[in-house]
Amino acid sequence: MGAKDMRAERDRFVAFAFSAADLMLEVSGEGLITFASGAARLIAGAEAEALLGSKFAELIDDADRHFVLNLLAGLPVGGRIEPVTVRLLQADGSPGAICVLGGCCLPRQDGRYYLTLSNARLPQAETALLNKRDYQTGLLGSDDFEALAGDRLKLARELGSEVKLTLIEIVGLKELVESLRPDESQSLMGDVGALIRAKSIGGDTAGQIDSEKYSILHASTIDQDAVAEQVRSLIKKSGGAAVAEVVETLGVRGATLDLHLKAMSDEDAASAMAFAVDRFASEGAAAFALHSTEESLKALLQKTVSRVRALRSAVASRQFQLVFQPIVRLDTRTLHHYEALSRFEDGGSPFETIRLAEGVHMIGEFDLAVVHRVVEMLAERRRQGEIIDVAVNLSGHSLESAVFMAALREIMADDPGLRRQLIFEITESTQITNLVHAANAVRQLREDGHSVCLDDFGAGAASFPYLQALEVDYVKIDGAYVKALQTQGQMRDQAILKGMVWLCKELKIGTVAEMVETEDQARLLLDFGIDYGQGYLFGYPEAVPQMEPLRLDDAPGNHRSPNEFKLNRR
């Protein structure tokens, strides 16, 4: 080949490179920049010549540096980096440009890397800015992961690409991290996060569900055994005899779900993914123990899709029933209000259905559908001259949504007189993640005239923080305490129950005990100072409330007027 031809060939390669990137770098095996060409000032804030001899890692923002270094360290000779979005640092240490990083490691080049950086286009930059990452691992939080992964999943399916979801649980990692020095734990979690993130689409569709659970949306198969070995290698590097012992007991387990099933729509695939992540968050890898083969995983997804479609149809056409269970004053056995409980035509567990609705982000629609039904019932009973109060369950997810709260207030705007008859019970089937938003929502509900009850009080660690943050009118004490009342050796539970009642009285909050089934339980609860009771002792859930009580206008602890209705025990 002549000199002219060689120059033409060189120019072609240069043109191809610059058509795909803004800055080209050659980086030595030691991480030093040995060549730079292109729009260096635009990308890196310095001229190309000024970059020579500097460390490539110093161009990368702290949040992405661990990830990029691990990405390069794991790049085999002849391997190629799939484009990933990273943030650069300016010379003064402030956040720089958001760029797309690509590159390769060519054979017979002494371990050198050939890297390209391009300014991220607006959608990529916007996504990078909006998504919040854990400072230790660089991974997305659960909600941000589901949102971004859902969008990437839909795009991949439209393009015909096969996409899978892998859920990984590293059992024992939390205990190990807590045993290390802060600098050691920071380094280890940075390595673990970088390892997991490097396996995801675009380097950003990987999430941290909790301290031991991770989710990855990826295009190729992930070998769980290989991941386990890589994690163990990272931990061994953190050093120490105690660490070596933990490595031997560390367990890495999980499941991979194929989300490219043609029978699923894009929306159904995203719903199935969200439900799988939610189930994994609450139950861990054990939730998928019976679905270890590809065929059974397909069956799980198809069953999930079927349930989601049935739920969507039930919500849209209101194909669910409501039954009403009475809540009474324990001292006079007179009716205070009813609780509306959902029942489904397929006979499935209401709790599991609600969990599904939360997992696929349909709980707001379902809660609104229930409110619609109850409001219609209250309005009809009022036209018949009957005034009753009804409590409706409200998911913590719904409470945190500004869109849901606006829709709820719009429903009540047509008949604001019903607000005093509609009580809201905040359920803890899923934890509230933003107590400030929730507190504002509760405050708005009470200002509008609704009473608010905190359900399942004492059942979870979040109960007392909720009580501290949310100004509620009632708390419903978890039924486990009621069941333990007459059990031998449960003095501790009784002492806790008395303490909760005392606290509520100090805060002027009414107390409701659920699952009351015997007269002895009712008597003990009354002796403890609990105001109201709910359970089979007072009445079973019924499709149509049989009583038409007058409105209760008193505060917790006061007696009702003499003309109130006496509840007939069933």
N, C-alpha and C positions, 0 to 999 in steps of 0.2 A: 504494500500500500504506500503510495507516494505521500509527500509531506502535505500536499494540498488536500488529498483525501483524508488524511489523519486530522487536519484542522477542521474539515467539514464534519467528520464524525464527532470530534470533540464538541463542536458548536451545537450539534444535534442533541448530545447528552446534556449539555448545559441548558439548552432551551427547554428540553423535557423537564429537567429538574426545577427550573424557575417557573415553569407553567404550573407546577404543583405545590410550590413552596415559596416563602418570602426570604428565608434565611437557610443556608446550608452550612453544616458544621462537620468537621472531622475531629473525633475525640479519641485520644489514646486509651490504651487499656488501663492506664492509671487515672483516667478521668480528666485529663488536661485537653483544652481546645488547641489543636495544632493547625487548623485551617478554618477560615470563616469567610463567607462571601454572600452578598445579598443585602437586603434592607435591615442591616444590623441596628441602626439607630431607631428605626420604627419598632422593631421587635424587642431589642435588648437595651435600648437607651444609650448605646455607645457605638462608635465606629468599629467596623469589622477588625481592623488592625489591633484595636485596644483589647479585643477579646482573646487574642493569641496568648497562650501560656496560662490563662486563668482556668479555674476549675469549672467544668460544665455544671456541676451541682449547685454552684453559687448563683446560677441564673434562675434557679427554680424556687418558687415560694415554699416556705416551711411546710405548709399543709400537703404539698405534693412531692417534696424532695425525697422522702423515704420511698414513696411509691415508684418514682422514676429510677432511683438507684437500684432498687430491687428488680425493676423491669429490665434494666440493662444487664444486671448481674445474671439474670436467668436467660438471657438471649443467647442461643447457641450459635456457633459459627455457621454462617450460611442462613441464619434465621432472620426474620423480619418482624418489626414492631407494627402491629395493627394500630392505626391512628387513634390516639387518645388525647383528651383535652386536659391541659395543665395550665397553671398560672405561673407567670414569671415574676421575678423580683426586679425592681429598679435599683440603680446604683446606691441610692440612699436607704435602701431596705424597705421602702414602701411597696405595696402591691403593684405589680406591673400588668402587662398585657395578658389576656387569656388566649392561649395558642393551641393549635393542634400539632402534636409531636408525632413524627414518624421516623423510620430509619431501618438500618440493617447492619449486620456484621458479616462482611465478605470473607470468603476463604483466602488464605495466604496473605492476610493483611495485618499480621502481628496483633490480632485481637482488637483492631481499631473499629470504632463505630462511625457510621456515616448517618448523620441525623438531619432532619428537616424540621423547621418551625414555620407555621403559617398563622397569621391572625385568624382567630376563630370568627366565623360568620355570626351574625346577630343571634339566631336561634341557639347556637351552641354556647355563645357567651352568656346569654340570658339564663340558660339552664344552669350553667356553672355558678352564676352569681346567686340564683335563687335557692339552690340546694345547699343545705347546711350539713357539714361533715363533722364527725367526731374528731376532736383535736388530737387524740392519741392514735387512732387507727386510720383516719382519713376516709372512713366509710360513712355512707349516708345513714341517717336515722330511719326508723321503720316507715314512717309516713312518707318521707321524701323518696325513699326507695320505691315504695308501691306506686307513687305518682309517676316517677321517671320511668320505672320499669314497665308500667302499663303503657306509656306512650311509645317506648322503644319496641315493646312486644307488638303493638298494633302496626307500627311501621314495618317491622320485619315480616309480619304475616302478609302485608300488602305487597311487599317485594318478593314474596315467595321464599324467604329465608327460614331455615329451621332454627328455632330458638328453644332453649331448655332452661328450667329453673332448678338449681341445686340448693338444698337447704343443709347446712352443716352445723353440727353441735360438737363443740370441743369440751368434753366433760372433764372437769378438774382445772380448767384454765383460770377461772376466777380465783380459786384458792391459791394457785401458784403465783399469780400476779400480786395478790395481797401480801405474799411472803417476801417479795423482792423489795429492794431499795427503789425509791421513786425513779431514779435515772434508769435502773435496770428494767422496771416495768414499762416505762415509756418506750425504751428501745425495743423490747419484746413485742409490745402491742403495735408499735409502728411496723415491725417486720411482718407480723401476722396480718395486719390490715393490708399492707402492700401486696403480700402473697395472694390474698383473696381478691383484692381489687384488680390485680393483673389478669385474672382469669375471666373478667367480665367484659361485656360489650362496651367498647369505647373507654374502658378503664374507669367507668363511673357508675355502672349499674350493679353495685355490690353494696349490701346494707348490713348494719349491725343491729340485730333484733334485741339482744341483751348481751351481757358480758361473755356468754358462751355460745350464742347462736348467731349464725350468719346466713345471708341469702345472696345468691349470685344468679343474675340473668346472663346467659352465655350462649355462644353459637356452637361450640364443640363439646364433646363429652368430657366431663371431669372425672378423673380416676380418684375416687375417695381414698383408696389406700395410699395413692401417691401423695395426696394432700396431707393425710395423716403423718406420713413419713417426713414430709417437708416441714410440718409444724413441729414435729419432734426435733428435727435438726435445728430449727430456730431456737427452741427452748434449750437445747444442749449448749448452744453458743452463749446463752445468758450465764452459764457457769454455775459452780457451787455443787457440793455433795447432795444437799437437800433437793436441788433442782434435778439432779440425775435420778434420784429416787422417784420423784413425781413423774418424770418422763415415762418410766416403765408402766405407770398406772393410768396415764393419760389416755382417754378414749375419744376417738374421732368417728362420728357416725352421722348418717344423714340419708337423703333420698334425692333422686333426680327425676323431674317430671317433664315429659315432652309436651310442649304447649303448641305444637304444630298440627294437632289433630284436625283433619279437614272438616269433621262433623261439627266443630265448634266455630261460632262466629267470633270476630275480634273481641266483641264486648264480653262474650261468654268466656273466652280464654283469659281475658284480663280479670274477670270475676273469679275464675277458678284459681288463678295465681294469687289473688288477694286473700281468698279463703284459705289456701294452703299455707301462706305466710302467717295468717292469724292463728291457724290451728297449731302450726309449728311453734309460734311464740308462747302459746299457753301450755302445750303438751310436750314439746321437744320432739326429737327424732322418734320417740316411742309411738307417736301418733301415726307414723307411717310404717310401723313394724310389720304389718300384714300386707304391705304393698311394696315388697322389695323387688318383684320382677316387673319387667316392662308391661306385660299384659295386665297385671293387677293395678299398676299405676294408671294405665289407660282407663281401667274400670273406675278407679277413684275419681279421675277427672270427669269422666262421662257422668258419673253419679252426681258429682258436684254441679256440673252444668245443668243436669236435669232438675236438681233441687233449686238452683238459682232461677231457672225459667219458671218453675212452678211458683216460687215466691214472687217473682216479678208479676206474674199473671194474677196471683191472689191479691197483691197490693193494688194493681191497676183496677181490677174489677171488684175489689173488696170481698173476695171470696174467703173470708175467715169469719169465725163467730166470736162474739164477746159474751162472756159469762160474768156475773157480778157476785162477789162475796161480801157479806156485811162485816163492818168493823164497829164494835160497840163500846160503850162506857163500861168499865169493869165494876164500878160501884153501883150503878143503877140498872145495868144490863139493857140500856136503851140504845137505839141505833144512832150512830154518828154519821157514817157515810158508807158507800160501797167502793170496792176496788174492782176495776174492769180488768179482766184477764182474757188473753187471746187463746183461741182454740182453732186448729186448722183441719181442713176436710180430710187430709191424708192421715190424720191421727198421730202425726209426728210430735215429738217432744217440743212444747212451746219454747223451752229454754234453748234447745239446740237450734231451733228455727231463728230465734232472736240472735244467737251467736253467729249464725250464717249471715243474717242480714247485716250485722255489724262488720263481719269479715269481708263482705263484698260491697260495703259502703252503700247499702240500701236501707239502713236503719232509719234514716231521717224520713224517707218516703213512707216507711211502714208506720212510724210514730205519728206522722201527719194523718195517715189513713185511719188510725185508731181514734185520734182526736176528732176527726170528721164524724165518725160513727157515733161517738159518745155525745158530741154536741147536738147531732140530729135527734138522738134519743132524749136528751135533756129538754130540748125545745118542744118535742112532741108531748112529753109528760107535763110540761108546764102548761101547754095549751089545754090539757085535760085537768088543769087545776092542781097538779102534783109537783111539789118542789123537792128534789133529792140532790144530794151531793155525791159526786163520783170522782175517784182518784184514777188517774191514767199514768202508766209507767212511761218514763222518759229516759232514753239512753244517754249516758255521758257524752257519747259522740254527737248526738243531736244538740245537746245543750251547748256544746262548743262551737256550733255552726251558726254564723250570722245569717246565712241564707235560710236555714231552718227556722230560726227565731222570727225572721221577718215573715215567713209563710205562716207560722203559727199565729202571730198577731193579726195577720190578714184574715184568718179564719174567724177569730174572735171579734173582729171589727164589725161583722154583720149583726152580731147580737151581744154587745158588751155586757148586758145584764147577766149573762150566763157565767161570767168569769168567776164569780164568788162560788158557783156551784162546781167548778172544775178544779180539782186538786192535782198537782203533779208530783209523782214519786220518782226521784232520781235513782236509777238502778246502777249497781256497781258490777254488772256482768263484764264490763270492760272499764279499765281505769281512766279517769279524767286526766288528760295530759296538760291542759292549760287551765289552772284554777282561776286565773284572773278573768279569762273569758267566761268561765262557768259562773263565777261570782257575779259578774255583771249581768248575765242572763237571769240568774235567780233573782237578783234585785229588781230587774225589769218585770219579771213575772209577778212578784209580790206587789210592786207599784201598780200593776194593772188590775190587781184585785184577787189574784190566785193565791191559794195556800200551797206551800211546798213542803214535801216530806223527803227525808234522806232514807233510802231503803237499805236493808241488810246491814244495819249499823252494828259494828263489832265483828263483822265477818272477815274483814281484811285489814292490812296494815294502814291502808289509806283512810279508814273511817274517821279517825280523829283529826288528821289534817283537813279533811272535807268539812268537818264540823267547825273547825277553826276558821275556814275560808268562806263557807257558804252560810248565809243567814236564812235558816229554814224555820218552819213553824212546828214540824214534827220530825221525830226519827222513828223508824221501824226497827226494832231490835231483832237481830237475826234469830231464827227459830232454833238454832242449835242450843242457845242458852235456855230456851223454854224446855226443850227435850231433856236437858241435863238437870232440871230442877229437882226431880225426885230420884236421881240416880246416886247410888252410894259413892262416896269419895269425890263428889263434885263441889265441895265447899269453895274451891278456888273460883269456879265459874260463877257461883252464886255471889261471891264477894265482888267479882268484876261486874256482874249485872247490877248489883246495888250501887257500885261506883258510877256506872253509866247513868243510872236513874238520878242519882244525886247531882251529877254534872248537868244533866238536862234541866232539872228543876232550877238550878242556879242560873241557867241561861234562859229560863222561862220558855222551854221547848217541850211540847207535848210528847209523850212516849206511847208507842204502840207495840204490843207483843204479838208475834205471829205464831201459827202452828199450835194454838191452844186447843187441846183435845179433851181435857178432864177438868172436873170441878176443883180438884186439889191444885192443879196448875193455876187455874184462875184465881183461887184464894191466895196462893203464895205470891202471885204477881201483884195482886191488889195490896197485899201486905208490904211488898217492896216499894209501893208507891207508883206503879205503872198506871197510866190513865186509861188506855184502850186495849182491847184484845181482838184478835182475828183468828179464826180456826174452825174446825168442824164442830166444836162445842156450841158455837153460836150460829152456824149455818154453812151449808155447802154452796159452792159456786153454782148459780142458776142463770138460765138464759134471760129471764125477765125478773127484775127486782119485784118482790111481792109487796113490799111496804112502801108507803108514800109519806115519809116523815116530813115534818116542818123543817125549815132551814135552821141550822144551828148557828147562832150568832155569838155564843159565849167563847171565852178564852179557855185554853186547856186548864183543867182542874175545877172549873165552875160547873154547877149543876144545870141541867136543862130545865126549861119551863115545865109546869105541871101538865101541859097538854101535849107533851111529846109522846111519840108512839113507843110502846113496849115491844121489844123484839121477842117473838115466839121462838124458843130454842127448838132445833130440829133434832 
